[in-house]
């Protein structure tokens, strides 16, 4: 590797972004053990088409000759944080983006991240804060970035967040895994299995093609529309999200990544999960169930059925990712997780220092108040994937 052969560019136009597809996909394929579907071109393309209207692309790429060796999938956006206006450059993401990271070959990591930070600070008049949200602590890019920020003398802060991303390795067979659960858990799960089977004819279906997606769409809508997530406007099919998930389903089906799981009772869908499966990992992005049947624990039964399939029939799935935070219902299945953090990087200006104080002192207290208000207002049956 020679610095003379490296080329560092900033992609700001959608047409230039679209032209990266082939090289982007190739880089992710080479890095398949280190990346997730959240790093894929189709994820970012569909995210941008659905949520990017108020943002501007700032994708940093590094080439060696004609080979793409590093990508920082970033955007510029103006935020209003409880009355404080902040211009941020950070990952292309929102609440749907559960794992955010740089996409870079290991041998180029240090020079790529150093060039990225130096380039961003050369453009510091355009931003008030750099914000890398939902960054996996297990990522080698995270460790390298932290070293560079210290070496460069930058003002930065790492904050933990709620994305623990519990996961399991589906090895050893389903029976061995199930037997490894606690006696209390096994008894509870067997009771759920018996209870729901007594309620009627039970079946589980897995939809993986676009045609199958269309065939189950109306049933899925009916389930999701009754969910607690729909009542707060952030469900799979809410107006702000449906365009994204429908487009994602189409392109994921083309790549063989789509995996929608549905539970039926007497031919009526009562629970559904939207998964993506790629790079040897299966991600449970969203799960909903009919709250009128909460006593039957349809969500737990569906999760158990999915996991049994993953252990016995899903060749190529090396990691099963429950996604999101480590709620109690996920602890039935695993004790392991991949914690994430948020990295805030500031300039040495008065306004940037004020933003740091607001974000790290004032805003957490405001969020805590809203969090407890949310919990108090949430129906008990919706607090878990029942």
C-alpha positions as CSV (number, residue, x, y, z in Angstrom):
1,X,0.0,0.0,0.0
2,X,1.3,3.4,-1.0
3,X,-0.1,6.8,-0.1
4,X,0.5,7.8,-3.7
5,X,-2.0,5.2,-5.0
6,X,-4.7,6.2,-2.5
7,X,-7.5,8.6,-3.5
8,X,-9.9,10.1,-1.0
9,X,-13.3,11.5,-2.2
10,X,-16.5,13.0,-0.8
11,X,-19.7,11.9,-2.5
12,X,-22.4,14.5,-2.1
13,X,-24.7,13.8,-5.1
14,X,-27.2,10.9,-5.4
15,X,-26.1,10.1,-8.9
16,X,-22.5,9.5,-7.7
17,X,-23.8,7.6,-4.7
18,X,-25.8,5.3,-7.1
19,X,-22.7,4.6,-9.2
20,X,-20.9,3.1,-6.1
21,X,-23.3,0.1,-5.9
22,X,-21.1,-2.5,-7.6
23,X,-17.9,-1.6,-5.7
24,X,-19.9,-1.1,-2.4
25,X,-21.4,-4.6,-2.7
26,X,-18.0,-6.1,-3.5
27,X,-16.3,-4.4,-0.5
28,X,-19.1,-5.7,1.8
29,X,-18.8,-9.2,0.3
30,X,-15.0,-9.2,1.1
31,X,-15.8,-8.0,4.6
32,X,-18.7,-10.4,5.2
33,X,-17.4,-11.5,8.6
34,X,-17.2,-8.0,9.8
35,X,-20.3,-6.3,8.3
36,X,-24.1,-6.7,8.6
37,X,-26.9,-5.9,6.2
38,X,-27.0,-2.5,7.9
39,X,-23.8,-1.7,6.0
40,X,-25.1,-2.8,2.6
41,X,-25.8,-0.6,-0.4
42,X,-29.4,-1.6,-0.5
43,X,-29.9,-0.6,3.1
44,X,-28.5,2.9,2.6
45,X,-30.1,3.4,-0.8
46,X,-33.6,2.6,0.6
47,X,-32.9,4.5,3.8
48,X,-32.0,7.6,1.8
49,X,-35.1,7.3,-0.4
50,X,-37.4,7.1,2.6
51,X,-35.8,9.3,5.3
52,X,-33.1,11.5,3.6
53,X,-35.2,14.5,2.5
54,X,-33.9,16.9,5.1
55,X,-30.3,15.7,5.0
56,X,-27.4,16.0,2.6
57,X,-25.0,13.2,1.6
58,X,-21.5,13.3,2.9
59,X,-20.2,9.8,2.0
60,X,-16.4,9.6,2.3
61,X,-14.7,6.9,0.2
62,X,-11.1,5.8,-0.3
63,X,-9.8,4.1,-3.4
64,X,-6.6,2.3,-4.2
65,X,-6.5,2.5,-8.0
66,X,-9.9,1.3,-9.1
67,X,-10.6,-0.7,-5.9
68,X,-12.9,0.8,-3.2
69,X,-11.2,0.1,0.1
70,X,-13.1,2.3,2.6
71,X,-16.5,3.9,3.1
72,X,-17.7,6.3,5.7
73,X,-21.5,6.4,5.1
74,X,-22.2,9.9,6.5
75,X,-24.7,12.7,6.1
76,X,-25.1,16.3,7.1
77,X,-28.3,17.3,8.9
78,X,-29.6,20.1,11.0
79,X,-31.3,19.0,14.3
80,X,-33.3,20.8,16.9
81,X,-32.4,19.3,20.2
82,X,-35.0,20.6,22.7
83,X,-34.6,24.1,21.4
84,X,-30.9,24.0,20.5
85,X,-30.0,24.1,16.8
86,X,-27.2,21.7,15.9
87,X,-25.6,21.0,12.6
88,X,-24.3,17.4,12.6
89,X,-22.3,15.2,10.4
90,X,-22.7,11.5,11.3
91,X,-23.8,8.1,10.1
92,X,-26.7,7.8,7.7
93,X,-29.2,6.5,10.2
94,X,-32.2,6.8,12.4
95,X,-34.1,4.5,14.8
96,X,-34.2,1.8,12.1
97,X,-30.4,1.6,11.9
98,X,-29.3,-0.7,14.7
99,X,-25.7,-1.2,13.8
100,X,-23.7,1.6,12.3
101,X,-20.0,1.4,11.3
102,X,-17.4,2.3,8.8
103,X,-16.8,-0.1,6.0
104,X,-13.1,-0.5,5.5
105,X,-10.5,-3.2,4.8
106,X,-8.5,-3.8,7.9
107,X,-5.1,-3.0,6.3
108,X,-6.5,0.5,5.3
109,X,-8.3,1.2,8.6
110,X,-5.9,3.5,10.3
111,X,-5.0,5.7,7.3
112,X,-8.7,5.8,6.3
113,X,-10.0,6.9,9.7
114,X,-7.2,9.4,10.1
115,X,-7.9,10.9,6.7
116,X,-11.6,11.0,7.5
117,X,-11.1,12.9,10.8
118,X,-8.7,15.3,9.3
119,X,-10.9,16.0,6.3
120,X,-14.0,16.6,8.6
121,X,-12.1,19.1,10.7
122,X,-10.9,20.9,7.5
123,X,-14.6,21.4,6.9
124,X,-15.5,22.3,10.5
125,X,-17.2,25.5,9.5
126,X,-20.0,23.3,8.1
127,X,-20.8,21.5,11.4
128,X,-21.2,21.9,15.1
129,X,-20.8,18.3,16.1
130,X,-19.7,15.0,14.6
131,X,-22.1,12.2,15.9
132,X,-21.5,8.5,15.4
133,X,-24.5,6.8,16.8
134,X,-25.1,3.1,17.5
135,X,-21.4,2.2,17.1
136,X,-20.7,-1.4,18.2
137,X,-18.1,-1.5,20.9
138,X,-16.8,-4.8,19.4
139,X,-15.9,-3.1,16.2
140,X,-12.1,-2.8,15.5
141,X,-13.0,0.5,13.7
142,X,-14.3,1.8,17.0
143,X,-11.0,1.0,18.8
144,X,-9.0,2.6,16.0
145,X,-11.1,5.7,15.9
146,X,-10.8,6.2,19.6
147,X,-7.0,6.0,19.4
148,X,-6.9,8.5,16.5
149,X,-9.1,11.0,18.3
150,X,-6.8,10.9,21.3
151,X,-3.7,11.2,19.2
152,X,-5.2,14.1,17.3
153,X,-6.1,15.9,20.6
154,X,-9.8,16.1,19.7
155,X,-12.6,16.9,22.2
156,X,-14.8,13.9,22.2
157,X,-17.1,11.9,24.5
158,X,-18.4,8.3,24.3
159,X,-21.8,7.6,25.7
160,X,-23.4,4.2,26.2
161,X,-26.9,3.8,24.6
162,X,-29.7,1.3,24.8
163,X,-28.7,-0.8,21.8
164,X,-27.2,-3.9,23.5
165,X,-28.1,-6.2,20.5
166,X,-28.4,-9.6,22.2
167,X,-27.4,-12.4,20.0
168,X,-26.7,-16.2,20.0
169,X,-24.6,-18.6,18.0
170,X,-26.9,-21.3,16.6
171,X,-24.6,-24.3,17.2
172,X,-25.0,-27.7,18.8
173,X,-28.6,-28.4,17.8
174,X,-32.0,-27.2,19.0
175,X,-32.6,-29.8,21.7
176,X,-29.2,-29.1,23.3
177,X,-29.9,-25.4,23.2
178,X,-33.4,-25.7,24.7
179,X,-32.1,-28.0,27.4
180,X,-29.6,-25.4,28.3
181,X,-32.3,-22.9,29.3
182,X,-33.2,-22.7,32.9
183,X,-35.7,-25.1,34.3
184,X,-38.1,-22.3,35.0
185,X,-37.8,-21.0,31.4
186,X,-38.3,-24.4,29.9
187,X,-41.4,-24.9,31.9
188,X,-42.8,-21.5,30.9
189,X,-42.1,-22.2,27.2
190,X,-43.7,-25.6,27.3
191,X,-46.8,-24.1,28.9
192,X,-47.0,-21.5,26.2
193,X,-46.6,-24.2,23.5
194,X,-49.4,-26.3,25.1
195,X,-51.7,-23.3,25.7
196,X,-51.6,-21.9,22.1
197,X,-52.0,-25.4,20.6
198,X,-55.1,-25.9,22.6
199,X,-56.5,-22.7,21.3
200,X,-56.8,-23.9,17.7
201,X,-54.8,-25.0,14.7
202,X,-51.4,-23.5,14.8
203,X,-49.0,-22.9,11.9
204,X,-45.8,-20.9,11.2
205,X,-44.9,-19.7,7.7
206,X,-41.7,-18.1,6.4
207,X,-42.0,-15.7,3.5
208,X,-38.8,-15.0,1.5
209,X,-39.8,-13.9,-2.0
210,X,-41.4,-10.6,-3.2
211,X,-44.5,-12.5,-4.4
212,X,-44.9,-14.2,-0.9
213,X,-44.5,-10.7,0.7
214,X,-47.3,-9.4,-1.4
215,X,-49.5,-12.4,-0.5
216,X,-49.1,-11.8,3.3
217,X,-49.1,-8.0,3.2
218,X,-52.7,-7.4,4.1
219,X,-52.6,-9.9,7.0
220,X,-49.4,-8.3,8.2
221,X,-51.0,-4.9,8.1
222,X,-54.0,-6.2,10.2
223,X,-51.7,-7.5,12.9
224,X,-49.3,-4.5,13.1
225,X,-52.1,-1.9,13.1
226,X,-53.3,-3.3,16.4
227,X,-49.8,-3.2,18.0
228,X,-48.6,-0.8,20.7
229,X,-45.8,0.4,18.3
230,X,-48.5,1.5,15.8
231,X,-50.3,3.6,18.5
232,X,-47.1,5.6,19.1
233,X,-46.5,6.0,15.3
234,X,-43.4,3.8,14.9
235,X,-44.6,0.5,13.7
236,X,-43.5,-1.5,10.6
237,X,-46.5,-0.1,8.7
238,X,-46.8,3.4,10.1
239,X,-46.8,6.2,7.5
240,X,-43.3,7.3,8.3
241,X,-41.8,3.7,8.0
242,X,-43.9,1.7,5.5
243,X,-42.3,3.1,2.3
244,X,-38.9,2.1,3.7
245,X,-39.8,-1.4,4.7
246,X,-41.7,-2.2,1.6
247,X,-38.8,-1.1,-0.7
248,X,-36.4,-2.9,1.6
249,X,-38.5,-6.1,1.3
250,X,-38.4,-5.8,-2.5
251,X,-34.6,-5.4,-2.9
252,X,-33.8,-7.8,0.0
253,X,-36.0,-10.5,-1.7
254,X,-33.9,-10.0,-4.9
255,X,-30.7,-10.8,-2.9
256,X,-32.2,-13.7,-0.9
257,X,-32.1,-11.7,2.3
258,X,-35.8,-11.3,3.1
259,X,-37.2,-13.5,5.9
260,X,-40.7,-12.7,7.2
261,X,-42.1,-15.0,9.8
262,X,-45.8,-15.3,10.6
263,X,-47.8,-17.2,13.2
264,X,-51.3,-18.3,12.3
265,X,-54.1,-19.5,14.6
266,X,-57.0,-21.1,12.7
267,X,-55.7,-19.6,9.5
268,X,-55.6,-16.0,11.0
269,X,-52.2,-14.3,11.3
270,X,-51.7,-13.3,15.0
271,X,-48.0,-12.5,15.1
272,X,-45.3,-11.4,12.6
273,X,-41.6,-10.7,12.5
274,X,-39.6,-8.9,9.8
275,X,-36.1,-10.2,9.4
276,X,-33.2,-9.7,7.1
277,X,-30.6,-12.4,6.6
278,X,-27.2,-11.7,5.0
279,X,-23.5,-12.1,5.5
280,X,-24.1,-15.1,7.7
281,X,-26.3,-13.2,10.2
282,X,-30.1,-13.1,10.7
283,X,-31.5,-9.9,12.2
284,X,-34.9,-9.7,13.8
285,X,-35.7,-6.1,13.0
286,X,-39.3,-5.9,14.0
287,X,-41.9,-8.0,15.8
288,X,-45.6,-7.4,16.3
289,X,-48.5,-9.5,17.7
290,X,-52.3,-9.2,18.2
291,X,-52.7,-7.7,21.7
292,X,-56.1,-9.3,22.0
293,X,-54.4,-12.7,22.2
294,X,-51.6,-11.6,24.6
295,X,-52.7,-14.3,27.1
296,X,-51.5,-16.9,24.5
297,X,-48.0,-15.3,24.3
298,X,-48.0,-15.5,20.4
299,X,-44.8,-13.5,20.1
300,X,-42.9,-15.9,22.4
301,X,-44.3,-18.9,20.5
302,X,-43.3,-17.4,17.2
303,X,-39.7,-16.6,18.4
304,X,-39.4,-20.2,19.7
305,X,-40.5,-21.6,16.3
306,X,-38.0,-19.3,14.5
307,X,-35.1,-20.3,16.7
308,X,-35.9,-24.0,16.3
309,X,-35.8,-23.5,12.5
310,X,-32.5,-21.5,12.7
311,X,-30.9,-24.3,14.8
312,X,-32.1,-27.1,12.6
313,X,-32.5,-25.9,9.0
314,X,-30.9,-22.4,8.4
315,X,-27.6,-23.3,6.8
316,X,-25.3,-20.3,6.6
317,X,-26.7,-18.4,9.6
318,X,-23.8,-18.2,12.0
319,X,-25.2,-15.4,14.2
320,X,-28.8,-14.8,15.2
321,X,-29.3,-11.1,16.2
322,X,-32.3,-10.2,18.3
323,X,-31.5,-6.5,17.6
324,X,-32.3,-3.6,19.8
325,X,-32.0,-3.4,23.6
326,X,-31.8,-6.4,26.0
327,X,-35.4,-6.6,27.2
328,X,-36.3,-9.3,29.7
329,X,-38.1,-11.5,27.1
330,X,-34.8,-11.9,25.1
331,X,-33.0,-13.2,28.2
332,X,-35.0,-16.4,27.8
333,X,-32.8,-17.1,24.8
334,X,-29.3,-15.7,25.4
335,X,-27.0,-14.1,27.9
336,X,-24.7,-12.5,25.3
337,X,-24.9,-9.1,23.7
338,X,-23.0,-6.6,21.6
339,X,-23.2,-3.3,23.4
340,X,-23.1,-0.1,21.3
341,X,-22.2,3.5,22.1
342,X,-22.6,7.0,20.7
343,X,-19.5,9.0,19.9
344,X,-19.8,12.8,20.1
345,X,-16.9,14.9,18.7
346,X,-16.8,18.6,19.3
347,X,-14.9,21.7,18.0
348,X,-13.1,24.0,20.4
349,X,-15.6,26.8,20.0
350,X,-17.9,28.4,22.5
351,X,-21.0,27.1,20.8
352,X,-19.7,23.6,20.4
353,X,-18.8,23.6,24.1
354,X,-22.4,24.7,24.9
355,X,-23.8,21.9,22.8
356,X,-21.6,19.4,24.7
357,X,-23.0,20.7,28.0
358,X,-26.6,20.5,26.7
359,X,-26.2,17.0,25.2
360,X,-24.3,15.4,28.0
361,X,-25.9,17.1,31.0
362,X,-29.3,18.6,30.2
363,X,-30.7,16.3,27.4
364,X,-30.1,13.0,29.3
365,X,-32.3,14.3,32.1
366,X,-35.0,15.4,29.7
367,X,-34.9,11.9,28.0
368,X,-35.1,10.2,31.4
369,X,-38.3,12.1,32.2
370,X,-39.9,11.1,28.8
371,X,-38.7,7.5,29.2
372,X,-40.4,7.1,32.5
373,X,-43.5,8.8,31.2
374,X,-43.5,6.4,28.3
375,X,-43.2,3.4,30.6
376,X,-46.1,4.6,32.8
377,X,-48.3,5.0,29.7
378,X,-47.4,1.7,28.0
379,X,-49.8,-1.3,28.3
380,X,-48.3,-4.1,30.4
381,X,-48.9,-6.6,27.6
382,X,-46.9,-4.5,25.2
383,X,-43.8,-4.3,27.3
384,X,-42.4,-7.5,25.8
385,X,-42.7,-9.6,22.6
386,X,-45.4,-11.6,24.3
